Amino acid sequence: MQKLNFPYYSFRLKNSENNTQIFDEFRKKFVALKPEEWVRQNCLKYLIYEKKYPKTLISVEKNFVVNGLKKRYDIVILNPKGTIYCVIECKAPSVKITQKTFDQIAKYNRTLNAKYLMVTNGLNHYHCKINENGYTFLDTLPKYSKNQ
């Protein structure tokens, strides 16, 4: 798979019926290794190993409802109280991150009410903190803190 703008991590891979699969520690199963999944799995390792978020506070690919429509988020980080702290949208490396991408995650966040948002295609990462006037861009997500 393509080299991404994350540190190097090791993964469990297997080939099945001419299809490479990667083991997802959160869903506890092998899933098809597509470009977006490669970004998601690298981002998850980054959150655990670099940002020190406990696995127990990370949720992957869950359904929720926005304006009566079923949607699915890529990654959500909860705070220790169980409310949503950060929503992360992962795109394939070939997908350019545009205002439309931010509009998508902002629309999700009207329902999810996270304090932070992250959008990544594995090559470029954008982080922001939600405030009264919209959002403020940050260089990176904060490291895990029990007081978040």
C-alpha positions in Angstrom: 0.0 0.0 0.0 1.0 3.6 -0.4 3.3 5.3 2.1 1.3 7.7 4.2 2.2 10.7 6.3 2.1 8.7 9.6 4.9 6.9 11.4 5.5 3.3 10.4 3.3 0.7 12.1 3.0 -3.0 11.6 -0.3 -4.7 10.7 -1.7 -8.2 10.4 -2.5 -8.8 6.8 -3.8 -11.9 5.0 -4.8 -12.8 1.4 -8.2 -14.3 0.8 -9.6 -15.0 -2.7 -7.2 -12.5 -4.4 -8.2 -9.9 -1.8 -5.8 -8.5 0.8 -7.3 -8.0 4.2 -6.1 -6.1 7.3 -7.0 -6.9 10.9 -9.0 -4.2 12.6 -8.3 -4.4 16.3 -11.5 -2.4 17.1 -13.9 -4.4 15.0 -12.0 -7.6 15.9 -12.0 -8.9 12.3 -10.2 -8.8 9.0 -11.6 -6.2 6.6 -10.8 -5.5 2.9 -7.7 -3.5 2.6 -8.9 -0.6 0.4 -7.1 2.8 0.3 -9.5 4.4 2.8 -9.2 1.5 5.2 -5.4 1.8 5.0 -5.7 5.5 6.1 -8.2 4.5 8.8 -5.9 1.8 10.2 -2.8 4.1 10.2 -4.8 6.8 11.9 -6.0 4.5 14.6 -2.4 3.4 15.4 -1.4 7.1 15.4 -4.1 7.9 18.0 -3.0 5.0 20.2 0.8 5.2 19.9 1.5 8.9 19.3 -1.5 10.6 21.0 -1.9 8.0 23.7 -5.7 7.6 23.5 -6.9 4.5 25.2 -8.4 1.9 22.9 -11.4 1.8 25.1 -12.3 5.4 24.2 -12.1 4.9 20.4 -15.1 3.8 18.3 -14.8 2.8 14.6 -17.4 2.8 11.8 -20.7 3.1 13.7 -24.0 4.2 12.3 -25.8 7.3 13.5 -28.7 9.5 12.1 -28.4 13.0 10.7 -31.6 14.7 9.7 -33.4 11.4 9.4 -30.6 9.9 7.2 -28.4 7.0 8.2 -24.7 8.0 8.2 -21.5 6.3 9.4 -18.6 7.9 11.0 -15.0 6.6 10.5 -13.5 7.2 14.0 -14.8 8.8 17.1 -12.8 9.4 20.3 -14.8 9.6 23.5 -13.8 11.4 26.6 -13.6 9.5 29.9 -17.2 10.7 30.7 -18.4 8.9 27.6 -19.3 11.9 25.5 -17.9 12.5 22.0 -14.5 14.3 22.1 -13.4 14.1 18.5 -14.8 13.0 15.1 -12.3 11.8 12.5 -13.1 11.5 8.8 -10.8 9.3 6.7 -10.5 9.5 2.9 -8.4 7.6 0.4 -5.1 9.2 -0.4 -6.3 9.9 -3.9 -9.2 12.0 -2.5 -8.3 15.7 -2.3 -9.5 17.3 1.0 -11.8 20.2 0.1 -14.4 22.5 1.7 -17.0 19.8 0.8 -15.1 17.3 3.0 -15.2 19.8 5.9 -18.9 20.4 5.3 -19.5 16.7 5.6 -17.8 16.4 9.0 -19.3 19.6 10.2 -22.8 18.3 9.3 -22.0 15.1 11.2 -20.9 17.2 14.2 -24.2 19.0 14.5 -25.5 15.6 15.8 -22.3 14.3 17.4 -21.2 17.6 19.2 -17.5 16.8 19.3 -15.0 19.4 20.6 -12.4 18.5 17.9 -12.6 17.4 14.3 -9.9 15.8 12.1 -10.0 15.1 8.4 -7.2 13.0 6.8 -6.4 11.3 3.5 -3.3 9.9 5.0 -1.1 12.4 3.2 -2.6 15.6 4.6 -4.2 15.9 8.1 -6.4 18.8 9.1 -7.4 19.3 12.8 -9.7 21.9 14.3 -11.3 22.8 17.6 -14.9 23.8 17.6 -15.8 27.2 19.1 -18.8 29.6 19.1 -17.8 31.1 15.7 -17.2 27.8 13.9 -13.8 26.2 14.2 -10.1 27.1 14.7 -7.5 25.1 12.8 -4.8 23.4 14.9 -1.4 21.9 14.0 -2.4 18.6 15.6 -4.8 17.0 17.9 -4.1 17.3 21.6 -2.6 14.3 23.3 -4.9 12.3 25.6 -5.6 13.7 29.0 -8.0 12.3 31.6 -9.3 15.9 32.0 -10.4 16.4 28.4 
